[in-house]
């Protein structure tokens, strides 16, 4: 019987993932293997009932060459994705066939059930295209006996063990292009613009977009900021610009200077209310409850601003001027991959299938400066998060990048 390889995508979308999926399927089939696509990442395995063939066909499909023939021409994930963590699921979000009380506030670890789903689908190995969060769960599955190979796929480029993640290059180019396109409108209005890129804990992508697009100021999650100081700098940037405008590029989640926190609690409280309302509607799919979301956001108000909309409101109040804001978080994930991500997708796919073929699972395919394409133990992703060399590449006093050899900004 042919070896069956399961393939899935988890975490946020990244350009090039469909190219990689197609290459995995074609490479595996050429070697005589059968490939099973799992829908919606780890959630797909979580929702497979070993006693129900319907759930198996709803959440898994045999992938053939004709079925994946043209998926490399579109963005997103052909298999769909999710951020569900089977090790931490609320009883309300658990599959109904597990006969758990939906009213329970209990948090569940469904890993044993996921392993049964892998057995039900007769999978000999899993290949995961994922971010740091989903790869950590893959590492756990591997430790518990499920053969796994990981592929780093995230626009944040923060997977420990690899200096490059699939989708990062295209996202960077998209961010620079959109900021430059937005510049003309900001200039015509003679205003200040706040442009949110990505990054809740890691500011590399945001920093590089800021530098390459020539933004005036930059906020990253690694360094807190003083709103009054930032407002003064942006007004100075606007006055010194012959076109009379300024651009701030910021990460998705940035922190207020703790000494300034109490003054801005009204803005932060409004953020918590609006985010709780929006995110509660997605709670079921993420294994969360609305009450827990509100609680988490309230706890988060200790320092996090978290949104360009709030930074915009604060700056408008401080400067007395209208401030434009635009979020690029989803926009930079769209479009066809550039040359680097096309090459990365094909190489990662071939390497992953090679590892499965030679029974070398428990590995993460990676690209490392000086070593080219390599594979490392998948547990490497759990050792630490990627971080930004703030001391060398960020001007804390002036909220700007201080660029040197930018590739070295990731350590």
N, C-alpha and C positions, 0 to 999 in steps of 0.2 A: 504494500500500500504506500502511495506517495506521501512524503512528509507534508504536513499541513502547517502553514505559517499564518498566524494572525497578525494583522496590521491595524493600527489605530492612531488617531491624532487627538491630542488633549491640550488644553490651554488656549491661549489667544491665537487668532489667525496670523499667519506669516507668509509673505510672498514666497513662492517656490515649493510649498508643501505638496501641491498636486503633482508637480513635476517629479518630486521625490517618490510619491505614492505610485505613479505610473511606472517609474524606473524599478521600484521594488517588485511590482507585479511582473513586469516583462522579464527581469533578470531571474526571478524565482521560477517562473513557468518554463523558461528556457533550460533550466536545470532539472526539470521534471517535478517540481513541487506544486502543490495547490495552495492558493492564497485566499484567506478569508478576511474580509474587511469588517471591522467592528464599528458600528455607528455610534457617534457621540462619545467617543473616548471611553474612559473607565465607566461612565454611566451605562453604556451599552452592555458591558459584561455584568454590571450590577443588576440589570433588569432582565437577564435571561433566566427563565425558569427551566431547570433540567427536566421537568415533567410536562412542559408545554412546547411543542414544536412551533406553535405560532409565535411565541416570544423569541424563539431562535431565528426565525426568518425575518421578524420585525427588526431585530437588532444586529444581525450578521448576514453577510452575503458573500457568496463565492465570487471572486474577482477574476475575470478573464481579460485577455488582451482586447477584444472588441469592446468590453464594458469600460475600459479605462483609456480607450484610444485617443479621445480628445479632451480629457480632463486637465491636461497641462495648459490648456488655452484659457482657463478661467481662474479667477482668484478664489479665496475662501478655502474650505476643505470639502472635497468630494464626499468624504465619509462623515462630515459634520463633526463638531467638537463640543466639549463642555469642560467646566472647571470642577466637576464633582470629585470629591475625595472619598472613595469607598471606606476609608478608615475612620471617617468622621461624618456620619450621616444622621440627621434627625429621624426619629421614628415616623414623623409625618411625611418625610420625603422618601422613605424606604419603599421598595416594591410591595404592592398589596398581597402578593402570593406568599410573602414571608409571614403573613398573619400577625403583624405587630399592631399594637394599638396606636392609631394615628393621633390620639389625643396626648400621648405620652411626651414628656419633655426630654426623654432619655436620648443620649447620643450613642450611636451604634458603630461598631467596627464590622463591616461586611466583607472583610478580606477573605475569610473562609468560604463565603458564598461565591466571591469572584473566582477563587481557585476551582470551585466546583463547576462554574460556568466554562472555564478554560477546558476542563476535562470533558464536559458535555459536548463542546465543539470539536473535541479530539485534536486540539492544537498542540503541536510539538514545540513551538516557540512563539514568542510575541516580539514584534518590532514596533516600538513606540516612537512617534514623532512628537516631542513634547518640550515644555518649558521646565524650568528648575523645579517647580512644585510637582508636576506630574512625573518627572523623572525620579524624584525622590520616592514616590510611591512605587514606581517600577523597580527601583533598587530594593525596596522592601519585599516585593513579590519574588524577586530573584533569590533573595536570602531565604525565602520560605519555599523554594523548590520549583518555581515557575521559570523556565528558561526565557530570559529577556535580553533584547539588544535595544539600546537607546540611541536616538538621533536628536541632537540639540536643535530646537526649532523655536525661536522667539526673537521678536524685534528688539527686545531689551539687551540681548547679547550678554546675559548674566549667568549662563550655565557654567558652573565651576568644572574645570577639566578640559574645556575647549575655549580657544581664543576667538572662535567664530561660531555663530549660530545661524541656521538657515533663516532667511528673511531679513536679517539685520541690514545687509547692504542696500536692498531695495527700499526698505523703510527709511533709511538715512537719506537716500536720493529723493524719495517722495517728500520727506519733510522739508528739505532744502528748497525744492521746487515750489511747494505750496507757500512757504514763508515768502519767497521772492515774488510769487504771484500776488500775495496779500499786500505786499509792500506798496504797490501802486495805489491801491484803494486807500490805505492809511495815509499815504502822502497827499492824495487829492483832498482828503478831509482835514489835513493838518492836525492829526490827533495822535494819541498814544495807543498802541495795540498790545494786548496780552495774548500770546499764542501758547497754548498748552500742547506739549508733545506727548511723551510717555514717561513712565518711570515712577513707581511708588516707593522704591527703596534704592534704586540704582540709576544715576543720572548720566551715564555715558552717552546714550543716544541723544538725549536732550542737549548735552554739551556740544556734541559734534554738529548737530543741526544748527545751533546758535552760532558756532564759529564759522561754518561753511556758508551760512546765509547772511553773515555779517550783522547779527542782531546787536542791539546796544547793551542790553543787560541780560543776565541769566540767573535763574533760580534752580537749584537741584535739591533732591531730598536729603543729601548728606549734610547740608549746611543750613541752619536756621537764618532768618532774615529779619531786619528791622524795617517795617513798612514806611516809617517816616524818612528814613535814610534812602530807601529805594525810590520814594516819590521825588525827593530832591534830585537824585541822580537822573531820573527819567526827564524831569523838567529841564535840567541842564542839557541833556542830550537833544531834546526837542529844540531848545533855543539855539544850540550850536549847529543844527542841521539846516542848510539853506532851504530845504523843502519843509521844514518845521514839523517834523514828526519823530517818533521814537518807537522802538520795538523791544518788548520784553518777551523772551522765550523762557518757559518754565516747565518743570516736570509735573506729572499728575498730582503728586502729593509733596508739598513743601511744608516746612515748619516755621512757625513764628518764633522770634526771639522770646524766650520765656519771660523776660522782664517787661515785654509789651503785651502779654497775653490778655490780661484783664481788660484792657482798653477795647479790645476787639471781640469780646465775647458775644455781643449782639449779632455781629455778622456770622460768627462761627455757629451760633445757635440756630440761625435761619438755615445754614447749610445742613446741619444735622437733621432738621425737620424735613427739608426737601429731599435729601438723599434717602432718608428712611422711607419716605413715601414711595419714591421711585424704585428702590431696591426691594421693598417688601413684595412688590408684584412679581419679582423673580425668585422669591425665597424658596418656593417648592422645588424648582429645578436645581437649586444650588445646595439643597439639604439644610436650609436655614429657616428660621421662623422670624416673622416681623419683630417680635419682642426682642429677640436676640440681636437683630440688626440695630435697633434703636439703642440697645445697651452698648454694643460695640462702638457705635458712633459717639455716644456720650463719653465713653472712656477715651476715645481717640481725640477728643477736644482738648486734651492736655497740652497739645502743641500743634497738631496737624491742621493745616488749612485745607488741603486736599483738592481744591478746585480753582481753575482760572476765573470762574465766575465770582468767587469770594475775593480773590486778589483784585479783580477788576473793581468790585464795589468799594473795597478799602481805598484803592488808588483814586477813584473818582471823588470820594469824600475828602481825601487829603489834598488833591490838586485843584478841586473845583472845576474840573474839565471832564468832558465825556471821554470814556475809554472804551475802545472796541475790544472784544475778546472772541477767540476762535479756538476750538479744540480740534486737534489733528489725530487724536488717539486711534480712531477707526480709519481715517483717510489714509494714513501712512501704511496701513496693512493691506491696501487694495492694489490692484493693477498687476501687470505681468512682471515676473522677476527679471532683474538685470543680469548681466553676464556672470557676475560673481555668484549670485544665488542659483543660477542655472547650473553652473559648474559644481557648486556645493551640493545641490540636490542630487545630481547624477552620481557624484563620487560617494556621498554618504549612503545612497541606496545600494550601490554595488558593494561597498564595504560591509553594510549590514547583512546582506544576503551571503557574502563570503563567510562571515562569522557564523551564521546559522549553519551553513553547509559544512563547516569544519568543527561544529559542535563547540564553538568558543562563545558561549552566551555569558550573560553577566557582564557585558562590555558596553561602553559608550563610544560610538565613533566620534572623532574629534578632529579639529584642525588646530595645530599649535605652531606658533612662530618658531622657525628654526628646525622643526621636525616634520613640517608638511602634514599630510593626512595620517592619523594614527588612531589606535583604539586604546582606551584606558578602562580600568574597572568601573562599573557603573556606580559603585558606592562612592566614587570620587565626587559626585554631584552633591553628596550630603556633608562633605567635609567643611565647607563654608560657602557663603554667598559671594558672588562677584562684588568687587568694590572699586570705587574711583579713587585714584591717587590725588586727593583733594589738595594736599600741601603743594604739589608740584604743578597741578593743572587748573586750579581754581583760585581766583583772586577774591578772597573772602571779604576784604574791605570794600571792594567796588562792585561785587556781584557780576563778575565777568570771568570768562575762561582766559587763562594765560597759556596760549598755545605754544608748544614746542614740537616734538615729534608725537603727533596725536595718537598713533597706534599704541604708544607706550602708556596712554592714560589708563588703560585697564591693567590692574596688577592682580 
